[in-house]
Amino acid sequence: MNKTYRFLGRNGRTTIPIQIRRMLNIGKGDLIGYSIQGNTVVVTKEKVCNNCKTEHDSVQEMAEQLTPQERREMLSYLMKKARREKC
């Protein structure tokens, strides 16, 4: 694949090109990981859970497997974490 370029927006955002999303089967709701190797930012498609009973392709699919109580606990945790990080 040839190198593809994108400008970084004012808020530090960019779009993963469609060719790359198709190659990695990345879609809405997928978990993306960022790491640094030297001067390179590496973007990877991640698994939501390595120890789950079933494999999940997205956060939404994982949430559908949770009980209502587990969903409430997850939401509460995420909201607290977002407030601490001021997302």
C-alpha positions in Angstrom: 0.0 0.0 0.0 1.3 3.5 -0.8 1.6 6.1 1.9 -1.5 8.1 2.5 -1.5 11.6 4.0 -4.0 13.4 6.1 -3.9 16.8 7.9 -4.3 16.9 11.6 -7.2 19.1 12.6 -7.4 21.9 15.0 -8.6 19.6 17.8 -5.9 17.0 17.1 -8.2 14.8 15.1 -7.7 13.0 11.8 -9.6 10.3 9.8 -8.2 6.8 9.2 -8.4 6.5 5.4 -11.1 4.1 4.1 -8.5 1.9 2.4 -6.8 1.2 5.7 -10.1 0.7 7.6 -11.2 -1.8 5.0 -7.9 -3.7 5.1 -8.1 -3.9 8.9 -11.9 -4.4 9.0 -12.2 -1.4 11.3 -15.7 0.0 11.7 -17.9 2.1 14.0 -17.6 1.0 17.6 -14.3 -0.8 17.2 -11.6 -0.2 19.8 -8.4 1.4 18.4 -5.1 1.4 20.1 -2.3 3.9 19.7 1.4 3.3 20.6 4.7 4.9 19.8 7.7 3.1 18.2 10.5 5.5 17.8 9.1 8.5 15.8 6.2 6.4 14.5 2.6 6.3 15.8 1.2 2.8 15.4 -2.6 2.4 15.2 -4.0 -1.0 15.8 -7.4 -2.6 16.0 -7.8 -4.1 19.5 -9.9 -6.8 21.1 -12.3 -5.5 23.7 -11.6 -8.3 26.1 -8.9 -11.1 26.0 -10.5 -13.1 28.8 -14.2 -12.9 27.8 -16.3 -16.0 27.4 -16.9 -15.1 23.7 -15.0 -13.0 21.2 -16.4 -9.5 20.5 -15.6 -7.4 17.5 -16.8 -4.1 19.1 -17.7 -2.4 22.4 -21.4 -2.6 21.4 -21.3 -6.3 20.9 -19.5 -6.8 24.3 -22.1 -4.6 26.0 -24.9 -6.7 24.6 -23.5 -9.7 26.4 -23.6 -8.0 29.8 -26.4 -8.2 32.3 -28.3 -5.0 33.0 -26.5 -4.7 36.3 -23.1 -5.1 34.6 -24.1 -2.4 32.1 -25.0 0.0 34.8 -21.7 -0.7 36.6 -19.7 -0.2 33.4 -21.5 3.0 32.6 -21.0 4.4 36.1 -17.3 3.5 35.8 -16.9 5.1 32.4 -18.7 8.3 33.5 -16.5 8.7 36.6 -13.4 8.1 34.4 -14.5 10.6 31.8 -15.1 13.2 34.6 -11.6 12.6 36.0 -10.1 12.9 32.5 -12.4 15.8 31.6 -13.4 14.3 28.3 
